[in-house]
Amino acid sequence: LMIRRPPRSTRKESSAASDVYKRQRWRLVTALARLGRVGEDEIAAELQRDNTISGSEQAAGARAAMPTAQAKQAAWQRATTDDSVPNETYRQLVMQFIQPDQTEVLSPYVDPYLELCKAIDSHEGQWAKAGHAQVQNALMWLFPSTEVIDAAWLNKLEGWVSDNDPGSTVRRVLAERADNARRILRCQEASRG
């Protein structure tokens, strides 16, 4: 990857310019991973270059952004079953999971999202000891995008909430995300004509 290096005088490992440089590189790697232009080899090479906790967090996000069924499966498994993922790594992982123009690889996670909500609400598996931040991040960032859901699915979600009577955290996040999705779908419909 070609990114201009900071001036020599600011190349110390702890310098702010060096941190900005690393963040720029990770943004580029993640964007290219999302597009399928780089893969595991390039992400691993970047992680070797930035072998820090922050680099590890960013690498998790870049891997989750990749448009392959294998990458999505690995990210979903890690996000929904691995209770050893540190908070910031987890946040990067789930924030980068849903990406535009990845309908084919994201569609299989629409209904499992409801299973995830049930597991979170009933404190099953890793959710028995998950903190508030992890729960919020999972519910918010793994909510299916409007590229893979429609009004019928949102109605199904509404029925699920009614039938399962989740706790306030799950109910609130689902209401907010569903409301946002309905607005997006209405705007898309209006723009079509």
C-alpha positions as a Markdown table, in Angstrom:
| # | Residue | x | y | z |
|---|---|---|---|---|
| 1 | Leu | 0.0 | 0.0 | 0.0 |
| 2 | Met | 1.3 | 3.4 | -0.9 |
| 3 | Ile | 0.6 | 6.0 | 1.8 |
| 4 | Arg | 2.9 | 9.0 | 2.3 |
| 5 | Arg | 4.9 | 8.5 | 5.5 |
| 6 | Pro | 5.0 | 11.3 | 8.2 |
| 7 | Pro | 8.1 | 13.5 | 8.3 |
| 8 | Arg | 11.2 | 11.8 | 9.8 |
| 9 | Ser | 11.1 | 14.1 | 12.8 |
| 10 | Thr | 7.6 | 12.7 | 13.8 |
| 11 | Arg | 8.3 | 9.0 | 13.1 |
| 12 | Lys | 8.7 | 8.0 | 16.8 |
| 13 | Glu | 6.5 | 5.1 | 17.8 |
| 14 | Ser | 4.6 | 7.3 | 20.3 |
| 15 | Ser | 4.2 | 10.3 | 18.2 |
| 16 | Ala | 0.8 | 11.6 | 17.2 |
| 17 | Ala | 1.8 | 11.8 | 13.6 |
| 18 | Ser | 2.7 | 8.1 | 13.6 |
| 19 | Asp | -0.7 | 7.3 | 15.2 |
| 20 | Val | -2.5 | 9.2 | 12.5 |
| 21 | Tyr | -0.4 | 7.5 | 9.8 |
| 22 | Lys | -1.3 | 4.1 | 11.2 |
| 23 | Arg | -5.0 | 5.0 | 11.4 |
| 24 | Gln | -4.9 | 6.2 | 7.8 |
| 25 | Arg | -3.3 | 2.9 | 6.7 |
| 26 | Trp | -5.9 | 0.9 | 8.6 |
| 27 | Arg | -8.8 | 2.9 | 7.0 |
| 28 | Leu | -7.3 | 2.2 | 3.6 |
| 29 | Val | -6.8 | -1.5 | 4.3 |
| 30 | Thr | -10.4 | -1.9 | 5.7 |
| 31 | Ala | -11.9 | 0.0 | 2.7 |
| 32 | Leu | -9.9 | -2.2 | 0.3 |
| 33 | Ala | -10.9 | -5.3 | 2.2 |
| 34 | Arg | -14.5 | -4.3 | 2.0 |
| 35 | Leu | -14.2 | -4.1 | -1.8 |
| 36 | Gly | -12.4 | -7.4 | -2.0 |
| 37 | Arg | -9.2 | -5.8 | -3.2 |
| 38 | Val | -7.1 | -7.1 | -0.4 |
| 39 | Gly | -7.4 | -10.2 | 1.6 |
| 40 | Glu | -6.0 | -12.1 | 4.6 |
| 41 | Asp | -2.4 | -11.9 | 3.4 |
| 42 | Glu | -2.5 | -8.1 | 3.1 |
| 43 | Ile | -4.3 | -7.7 | 6.4 |
| 44 | Ala | -1.8 | -9.9 | 8.2 |
| 45 | Ala | 1.1 | -7.9 | 6.6 |
| 46 | Glu | -0.4 | -4.7 | 7.9 |
| 47 | Leu | -0.9 | -6.2 | 11.3 |
| 48 | Gln | 2.8 | -7.2 | 11.3 |
| 49 | Arg | 3.7 | -3.6 | 10.4 |
| 50 | Asp | 1.4 | -2.3 | 13.2 |
| 51 | Asn | 1.8 | -5.1 | 15.8 |
| 52 | Thr | 0.0 | -3.3 | 18.6 |
| 53 | Ile | -3.3 | -3.8 | 20.4 |
| 54 | Ser | -4.8 | -1.1 | 18.2 |
| 55 | Gly | -3.5 | -2.9 | 15.1 |
| 56 | Ser | -5.1 | -6.1 | 16.3 |
| 57 | Glu | -8.4 | -4.3 | 16.8 |
| 58 | Gln | -8.2 | -2.8 | 13.3 |
| 59 | Ala | -7.3 | -6.1 | 11.7 |
| 60 | Ala | -10.4 | -7.7 | 13.2 |
| 61 | Gly | -12.5 | -5.0 | 11.6 |
| 62 | Ala | -10.8 | -5.4 | 8.2 |
| 63 | Arg | -11.4 | -9.1 | 8.2 |
| 64 | Ala | -15.0 | -8.7 | 9.1 |
| 65 | Ala | -15.4 | -6.2 | 6.2 |
| 66 | Met | -14.3 | -8.7 | 3.6 |
| 67 | Pro | -17.0 | -9.6 | 1.1 |
| 68 | Thr | -16.7 | -13.4 | 1.3 |
| 69 | Ala | -18.9 | -16.0 | 2.9 |
| 70 | Gln | -15.9 | -17.4 | 4.8 |
| 71 | Ala | -15.0 | -13.9 | 6.3 |
| 72 | Lys | -18.6 | -13.2 | 7.3 |
| 73 | Gln | -19.0 | -16.7 | 8.9 |
| 74 | Ala | -15.8 | -16.3 | 10.9 |
| 75 | Ala | -16.7 | -12.7 | 12.0 |
| 76 | Trp | -20.3 | -13.8 | 12.9 |
| 77 | Gln | -19.0 | -16.8 | 14.9 |
| 78 | Arg | -16.5 | -14.7 | 16.7 |
| 79 | Ala | -19.0 | -12.0 | 17.5 |
| 80 | Thr | -21.8 | -14.3 | 18.7 |
| 81 | Thr | -19.9 | -17.2 | 20.4 |
| 82 | Asp | -16.4 | -16.0 | 21.5 |
| 83 | Asp | -16.5 | -14.5 | 25.0 |
| 84 | Ser | -12.8 | -13.8 | 25.0 |
| 85 | Val | -12.9 | -10.9 | 22.4 |
| 86 | Pro | -11.8 | -7.6 | 24.1 |
| 87 | Asn | -14.3 | -4.8 | 24.0 |
| 88 | Glu | -12.6 | -2.5 | 21.4 |
| 89 | Thr | -11.8 | -5.5 | 19.2 |
| 90 | Tyr | -15.4 | -6.6 | 19.4 |
| 91 | Arg | -16.6 | -3.1 | 18.5 |
| 92 | Gln | -14.4 | -3.0 | 15.4 |
| 93 | Leu | -15.5 | -6.5 | 14.4 |
| 94 | Val | -19.2 | -5.7 | 14.6 |
| 95 | Met | -18.9 | -2.2 | 13.2 |
| 96 | Gln | -17.3 | -3.5 | 10.0 |
| 97 | Phe | -19.5 | -6.6 | 9.6 |
| 98 | Ile | -22.4 | -4.9 | 7.7 |
| 99 | Gln | -21.1 | -3.3 | 4.6 |
| 100 | Pro | -22.8 | -1.8 | 1.5 |
| 101 | Asp | -23.0 | -3.9 | -1.7 |
| 102 | Gln | -22.6 | -7.2 | 0.2 |
| 103 | Thr | -26.1 | -8.5 | -0.1 |
| 104 | Glu | -25.2 | -12.0 | -1.1 |
| 105 | Val | -22.9 | -12.6 | 1.9 |
| 106 | Leu | -25.0 | -10.7 | 4.5 |
| 107 | Ser | -28.4 | -12.2 | 3.6 |
| 108 | Pro | -27.7 | -15.4 | 5.6 |
| 109 | Tyr | -27.5 | -13.4 | 8.8 |
| 110 | Val | -30.9 | -11.8 | 8.8 |
| 111 | Asp | -32.8 | -14.5 | 10.7 |
| 112 | Pro | -29.8 | -15.4 | 12.9 |
| 113 | Tyr | -30.0 | -11.8 | 14.1 |
| 114 | Leu | -33.3 | -12.6 | 15.8 |
| 115 | Glu | -31.7 | -15.7 | 17.4 |
| 116 | Leu | -28.9 | -13.4 | 18.6 |
| 117 | Cys | -31.4 | -11.0 | 20.2 |
| 118 | Lys | -33.1 | -13.9 | 22.0 |
| 119 | Ala | -29.7 | -15.2 | 23.2 |
| 120 | Ile | -28.7 | -11.8 | 24.5 |
| 121 | Asp | -32.1 | -11.2 | 26.2 |
| 122 | Ser | -32.0 | -14.6 | 27.9 |
| 123 | His | -28.3 | -14.3 | 28.8 |
| 124 | Glu | -27.4 | -17.5 | 27.0 |
| 125 | Gly | -23.8 | -18.5 | 26.3 |
| 126 | Gln | -21.3 | -15.6 | 26.2 |
| 127 | Trp | -24.2 | -13.2 | 26.9 |
| 128 | Ala | -24.4 | -14.4 | 30.5 |
| 129 | Lys | -21.3 | -12.4 | 31.3 |
| 130 | Ala | -21.2 | -9.9 | 28.5 |
| 131 | Gly | -21.0 | -6.2 | 29.6 |
| 132 | His | -23.4 | -3.5 | 28.5 |
| 133 | Ala | -21.0 | -2.2 | 25.8 |
| 134 | Gln | -20.7 | -5.6 | 24.1 |
| 135 | Val | -24.5 | -6.1 | 24.2 |
| 136 | Gln | -25.2 | -2.6 | 22.8 |
| 137 | Asn | -22.6 | -3.1 | 20.1 |
| 138 | Ala | -23.9 | -6.5 | 19.0 |
| 139 | Leu | -27.5 | -5.3 | 18.9 |
| 140 | Met | -26.8 | -2.1 | 17.1 |
| 141 | Trp | -24.1 | -2.9 | 14.6 |
| 142 | Leu | -25.3 | -6.4 | 13.6 |
| 143 | Phe | -28.8 | -5.2 | 12.8 |
| 144 | Pro | -29.4 | -6.2 | 9.2 |
| 145 | Ser | -29.1 | -3.4 | 6.6 |
| 146 | Thr | -31.9 | -2.3 | 4.3 |
| 147 | Glu | -30.1 | -4.0 | 1.5 |
| 148 | Val | -31.1 | -7.4 | 2.9 |
| 149 | Ile | -34.4 | -6.6 | 4.8 |
| 150 | Asp | -37.7 | -5.1 | 3.8 |
| 151 | Ala | -40.9 | -3.9 | 5.4 |
| 152 | Ala | -42.1 | -7.5 | 5.7 |
| 153 | Trp | -39.0 | -8.4 | 7.8 |
| 154 | Leu | -39.5 | -5.4 | 9.9 |
| 155 | Asn | -43.1 | -6.5 | 10.5 |
| 156 | Lys | -41.7 | -10.0 | 11.5 |
| 157 | Leu | -39.3 | -8.2 | 13.9 |
| 158 | Glu | -42.3 | -6.4 | 15.4 |
| 159 | Gly | -44.1 | -9.7 | 15.9 |
| 160 | Trp | -41.0 | -11.2 | 17.4 |
| 161 | Val | -40.7 | -8.4 | 19.9 |
| 162 | Ser | -44.4 | -8.8 | 20.8 |
| 163 | Asp | -44.1 | -12.6 | 21.2 |
| 164 | Asn | -40.9 | -12.6 | 23.1 |
| 165 | Asp | -41.3 | -9.5 | 25.3 |
| 166 | Pro | -37.5 | -8.8 | 25.5 |
| 167 | Gly | -36.0 | -6.7 | 28.2 |
| 168 | Ser | -35.7 | -2.9 | 27.9 |
| 169 | Thr | -32.2 | -2.9 | 26.4 |
| 170 | Val | -33.1 | -5.3 | 23.6 |
| 171 | Arg | -36.5 | -3.7 | 23.0 |
| 172 | Arg | -35.1 | -0.1 | 22.9 |
| 173 | Val | -32.3 | -0.9 | 20.4 |
| 174 | Leu | -34.6 | -2.9 | 18.2 |
| 175 | Ala | -37.2 | -0.1 | 18.2 |
| 176 | Glu | -34.5 | 2.5 | 17.3 |
| 177 | Arg | -32.9 | 0.3 | 14.6 |
| 178 | Ala | -36.3 | -0.7 | 13.1 |
| 179 | Asp | -37.5 | 2.9 | 13.1 |
| 180 | Asn | -34.3 | 4.0 | 11.2 |
| 181 | Ala | -34.7 | 1.1 | 8.7 |
| 182 | Arg | -38.3 | 2.0 | 8.0 |
| 183 | Arg | -37.3 | 5.6 | 7.4 |
| 184 | Ile | -34.6 | 4.5 | 5.0 |
| 185 | Leu | -37.0 | 2.2 | 3.1 |
| 186 | Arg | -39.6 | 5.0 | 2.8 |
| 187 | Cys | -36.9 | 7.3 | 1.4 |
| 188 | Gln | -35.7 | 4.7 | -1.0 |
| 189 | Glu | -39.3 | 4.1 | -2.2 |
| 190 | Ala | -39.9 | 7.8 | -2.6 |
| 191 | Ser | -36.7 | 8.3 | -4.6 |
| 192 | Arg | -37.7 | 5.5 | -7.0 |
| 193 | Gly | -40.7 | 7.4 | -7.9 |
